Every structure is written in C-alpha cells, then in structure tokens.
Amino acid sequence: MKKTLSYLLAGVMATMMLGGCGASSSGSSSAAETTAETAAETEAASSETNAPETEAETENPAAETEGQGEDSAEAVSVRVGSLKGPTSMGLVYLMDMDEKGTASNDYEFTMVTAADELLPQVINGNLDIALVPANVASTLYNKTQGQISVIDINTLGVLYAVSGDSSIKSFSDLKGKTVYMTGKGTTPDYVFRYLLNANGMADGDLTLEYKSEAAEVAALLKEQPDAVGILPQPFVTVACTQNENLGIVLDLTKEWDAIQTESGSQLVTGVTVVRNEFLSQHPEAVDSFLTEHAESVAYVNENPAQAAELVVKTGIIEKAPIAEKALPYCNITCITGSEMQAALSGYLEVLFDQDPASVGGALPGDDFYYAEKAILLQE
C-alpha cells in the first residue's frame, strides 16, 4: 500500500507541473489561488494534472479514532486544508467561530501557499476537507479512482485584465497589444486562450509573454502602463493601489459568462472536496461544515471591513485596506448541488477540450458531485 501511495503521489505531483488554476498564483500570492491564486489560482493563482494508476484505497491513520457510522453527540474533529488566497478568505469567519468555540465541529485548519502541499495530505488521509483549484479536484478524483467528492464551489473567477489603457473595452481591443501573464499551459492560460478564440481572435492578433509570477507582471505594468497584464486577486488590487494609472479593463469572469449564456457553466477558481471515507463516517459533520462555510462566506461578503481584519489576522493579506478593497473582486461564494454541478462540469469540459491532462485525463463522473445538502442551503 505504501508503495502504491508513493506511485500515486508521484503521479499527482507530475500532473501539478502541467498547470495550475488557482494554485500556482495562489501559492505565489499568498493567490490562482493564485495564478488562479497563481493560485487558482494563485491563490492567486494555479495548478494542473497528469497521471499514473492508483488504488481506490487510502490510508487514514486517524480512522480508528474517528469512529464509524453516524456522528456522536460530541463535536467531530474536522481537518481542513486551504490555500493562502481568496479560498481561505471565505473561511476566515468560520476560523474565528472555531477559535471562539461557537462552531458546531472541532476544526483544525491548515493553510498553505501551493496546492501541491495539500494533495499528499488528502491522499494520505491527513486532511478530511480541502479547498483546492477546480482542475486539481478533478485530477485528484481521477488519481484516487473516485475517492473524493466536491461539495461546493468556494471561489469563482479571480482573473482580470489590468492596464493603464482605458480604451480597452473588449477582447477585440487587445489586438496589437502585448499581454503579460503567468503560467503557460496552466488553467489561467487555457481560460484566456478560450476567451480569445471565442471572441474571434487568435494568438497572432497579439503578443503573449509569460512571466514566472504575478508580482513580476505587476512590476512590468508599472513600467509599461499601456501594456496589459492578466492578474488574479489580490494582486490586481495591490497593483492598482501602487500605481494610480492602472485599472481593471476586462473582468474575465464576466467575459466567460457572456459566452456561456445557456450552459450554466461558470469560470471556477476553487472548489471544496471531501474524502469519501470521512464523508461516509461523518455525514452530519460534512453537512455542518457546508452550513458554516456558507455562513462564513455570507459574513465575508456582507461585512468587508470586519472580514478584512480577519483576513489580516490569519496572515492572508498584510494590510486591512488592501484586503477590504480586494474582497468584492474575489468572487467568494458557496455554490452547492445541481448549480454547482452545472457550473463546474461546464468549466472542466472547456479545460478538457483544450488539454485532457489539465483535468486528470478524463472528466469526472456524476459521483464527483455531492448534492445532499443543496436544498437546505438554498432555503
């Protein structure tokens, strides 16, 4: 089993080198979540996938102590991992509830800067729930032969085109421009190229230059404000704060929505997954997490000033004014059930059509989507 796990981890890590939605930027943003926190990224920004074969079995050293079947009357210990970026920003109120002892579960939070730090912990059973880039969740599902489920979408698109050229109003206005972005062959790259093609444009209509991290793109924009940079939040807010000549010229989430008008697909950065072993042992704890995650997201979106203080307290962003400005643009959400499935499956299909390896080689089956709690959350 240990040998099999080592093969599995090697496969997933190889896959992560191919790209990265919220993870690569997020890791560097600390965003894509970064790239899409880049990761998704990367937080802000992003990461992606390849694949060897694996067993459906996973080792969970804590399984014997977690108990079997239904939850007991006592609070269940739930180990939650997330990326340092927008996905974790939606958790800060729940983290505060846990610290004050008012949460229904006993949470143990782990926050990292890159998705590849979370995946081994999920596979080994050291995390029960994890907030990861959307394509990484699909890869993990494929690598573990369906041993994880996605329970909600926690972050929609965090990518924006930033420039000092206010004449840019649409993708067609990018013709002849130099566009800087991070992560060639990662999900932000796939998303941008998809939108480019959907707007009747090709690579030859502009110059695409790739940089190693979002901070490098922001630095270039400071020197060349007429250029265009594709950046994730919170890098967008930081760049615009440091240079008053810069502004958001295109919201890639809105551009996606304008194309995907009937499919229900949405531009997804981060999702929340659960190990199916933990889900089967503690379904009530998982449903409680979903309820409290939705409550935390609502608080963050409705109280940006107070939430910004919690974001600083947890070390996601250093300054509260920056966090408060960035929050409305981070598209933090908690989408579940059939809406989640429509939004996520359509997004993964776009990635798959461009490169199957970006989602782990195959689109997930219907069992990838957990819908048990959706009706309660929508009431």
N, C-alpha and C positions, 0 to 999 in steps of 0.2 A: 504493500500500500504506500509506504514512504517513497519507494522508487517511482511508483505511478504518479504520486503527487509532485515529485521533482520534475517529471516529464511535463505534467500539466502546467506547473508554474513557468517552466522554460518556454512552453508554447504561448502562454498568455503574455509573457514579457516580450517575446519576439513580436507578437501581434501589436503590443503597445508601441513598438518602434515605428510601425507603419503610419501612425497618425494620432490624432487625439482631440476630440471635441472639447468639451470643457476642460480636460485635464491638463494639457500642456500649458495653456495660458494660465490656467488657474494655478498651476504649480508655480509658474513664474510670477504670477500676480500676487498672489498671496498677500489667479483667475481665472479658462477656457476653458480654474474653471475657466481656468484660463485657458487656452488660447482661446477654448470656448470658454475657461477660467484660465489660457493658452498660454486653463484650464483650466468647456468647455469648454471652455473650455473652457485658468486657464484657465480661474478659477478660473486666469481668466482664461484659461484658455485651452488645450485639447489633447485627446489621445486615441489610438486605434488598435487594429487587430489582425492576427494570423492564427495558425492552429495545428497542434498535434492531437492525437487521440487521448481520451481520458476515461476514467471510471466514473460512474454516477455517484459512487460512494465518496463521502468526505469524512475526514476525521474531526471529531469535536471533543476535545479533552474535557469540556465542561458539561457534556451531555448528561453524564450520570448525576450531576448535582443539580441540573436544571429541572429535572423531573420529567415525567411522561404525561401525555394526555392533556387534560384541562389545567388551566392556571389555578393555583391555590389562592387562598384569601389574601396572602401576603403579596406585596409588590414584587413583580418579576424583574430580575436583573436583565437589562437590555443593553447590549454593547453596540454603539452607533459610531460609524466612521464617516467622515465627510471631508471635502476639500476646502482649503482656505480661500474663500471667494464667495460669490453670490449664493451657492447652495448652502453654505454654512450660515450665511446672513439670515436665511429664512428659519434657522434653528435657534437663533440667539435668545428669543423669549422662552422657548422650551428649556434651554440650558439654564436660564435664570430661574424658571419654575423648579427645575430639578435641584438647583443649589439651595432654594428656599424650602425644599421638601414638600412642595404642593403638586408635583407631578404624580400621575397615577402609577407609573412604573419607576423602578430604580435605574436610572440611566447612567451609563459610563460612556462619555464622549471622547472620541479620538479625532483630531483634526490634523490633516497633513497637507502638503503642498503639491502632490502629484498623485494621479490615480494609481500608478503602478506601486504605490506604497500601501494602497488599500486592498488590491486584488488578492495578494497572498493571504492576507488576514481573513478575507471572506472564504477563500478556498479551504483554508486550514481550520475554519470554524472558530477563529478568534474574534470575529465580528459577526453579529447577528443581522444587522441592518447597515446598509452603506449607501451614501449618496454619491453617485458616480456619473461620468458623461454617458449620454444615451447610447452611443455606439459601443461603449465599453460594456454596458449592461448586456447588450445583445451578444457580444463576444463571450462574455462570461457564461451566459446561458448555453451557448454552443459548446464551449470547452468543458463545461461540467455536465453535459448531456441533460440539461433542463433542471438542474438542482437549485436554481434561484428563480424568483418571480419579481416582477416590477410592481410596486404597489402604488406609486404616484409619480407624477412629473413635478419636480420641485423648482425648475427654472426653465423658462422659455428663452428666446434668443437674447444674447448679450452682446452681439456684434453690431458695430456701427462704422460707417464711413465718416472719417473726420478730415476736415480740410479748412484752409483759410479762404478757399474759393467759393463764395456764396452763390455763384451762378450754377453750381451743380444742384439739380433738382431731381434728376432721374438717372438710371443706368446709362442711357444714351449720352448723357453729358460727360461720361467718363472717357469717351473716345479721345485718343491722343494724349491722355494723361498717364502719369507714372503712378501706379498704385503699389504701396508697400504693405506687406502683411507678414505674419509668421506662419510657420508650419506648412511647407509644401507637402502635399499628399496627406494632409490631415483633414478633419471634418470642416474647419473654417474654410480651407481651400476648396473642398468639394462644394460647400454651400455657395461660396462666391462664384465659382465656375457654373454651377447650376443656374443661379440667378442671371449671370451674364448671358448664358445661352438662351434662357427663357425670354430674355429681352432682346433677342435677335442679334447678339453680339458674339464675337469670337476673341480668342487670345490676341490675335493680331491687331485688334482695334485699340489696344492699349498696351502699356508696358507693365508687366508684373514683376516685382522684385521682392524676394523673400528674405526676411531677417530672422535671427535666431530667437529673439524675444520681443515682447510688446514694448518694453522700455526703449529698445533701440529704434522701433518705429516712431514712438513719440518724440525721441530726440531728433530724428530726421525731419519730422514735421515742424519742429521749432526752427530749424534752419531753412526749410523749404515749405513755407505755409501754403503755396499754391499746389503742392503735391497732395496726394490722397493717401490716407492710412486706414486700414481695416483693423480696428481695435476692439477689444472686449471691455466691458465694465469690470472693475472700476477704473481701468487705465484711461478710458475716454474722459471721465470727469477730471482725473489728475492732469491729463494733457491740456484740456481746455482751461483749467484753473491756472496752470502755469503759463499759458500763452493765450491772451485775450483775443488774438486774431483767429484762433481756431474755433470751430464749431461742428456740430453734427450736421452732415449734409444728406446722409441716407441712413435710414433705420432698416437693417437687413431683415428684421422680423416682419415689418410692415410690407417690405418688398416680397417676402415669401407669401404672406397672407394674400397679397393682391393676385398672385399666380394660382395659389391653391384655394380657390374660392369655393369649390364644391366638394373636395375630397375630405375635408375635416382635418387634414394634415396640418401640423404646425411646426415651426422651427424650434426644436427642442435642444436645450443645452444639457440639463441634468435630470436624472431620474433617481428614485429611491428603490433599492432592491432588498429582498429579504432571503435568507437561506430557507429553503423549503422544509428542512429538518426542524428549524426553530419555529417556523410557521405552524407546522403540524403539532408541535408540542405546546405552543403558547399562542393560539389564535387570538385570544382576548387581549393579550399584551400587544400584539401587532395592530389590532383594531384600535386599541387605546393610543398607540403611537400615532396612528393616522389622524385620529381626532385631535390630539395635542399638536401634531405637526400643522394641521390646518389652522388651529387656533394661533399658533406661533406666527405663521405666515400672515394671517389677518392682522395681528398686532403690529408686525413689522411694516406692513403696507399702510396701515391707518395711522401709525404714530412714528413717522420717520425720525423726528428729533430724539425721542426717547430710545427708539431702536438703534439709532446711530451711536448712542452712548454704550449700548450693549455690544455693538459691533466692535467698538474700540476696546471695551473691557475684555473681549475674547481674543483680541490680537489680530483680527482680520484686516482692519484698516487702522492706521495710526492716529488719524485726526477725525474728530466727530463731524466737522463741517463738510469734509470730503465725503464721508460716509453718508451724511444726510442728503447731499446733492446727488450721489450715485444711486441711492436706493430706488427712486422712482423709475430708473432706467435699467434696473437689473432683472425685471420681469420675474420676480419671485412669485411662485404660485404653489398650489397643491391641487393638481388635477387627477381625478381617480376614475375608475370604472370604464364605461364604454367611450366616454370622451377622451380619456387617457389613451385607450387602445387606438382610436381613430387618429389622434394627433401623432402618437409615437410610431405606429406602424407605417403611416404615410411618410414620415420623415426617414425612417430606416430604409424604406423602399427606394427613396431617392438616392441615399448613400450606396445601397446595394447595386443599383443600376450603374453607378459610376465605378465602383470597385467593391466586389463581394467581400474582399478581405477586410474592408472597413467595418463590417458588422459581424465578423467572425466566420465568413464563408457562406452563411445561409441566413435567411430571415427566420426569426423565432416563430414557434407555433403559438396557437391561441392560449396554451397553458402558461405562456410567459406573462400574461396579463392577469393580475389579481383584481377581481371586481367585487368581492364580498362586502366591502364597507361603503361602496359608492353611494348607494341610496341614502344611507344615514347621513353622510357628509353633505349631500345636496339638499336635505330637508331644511 
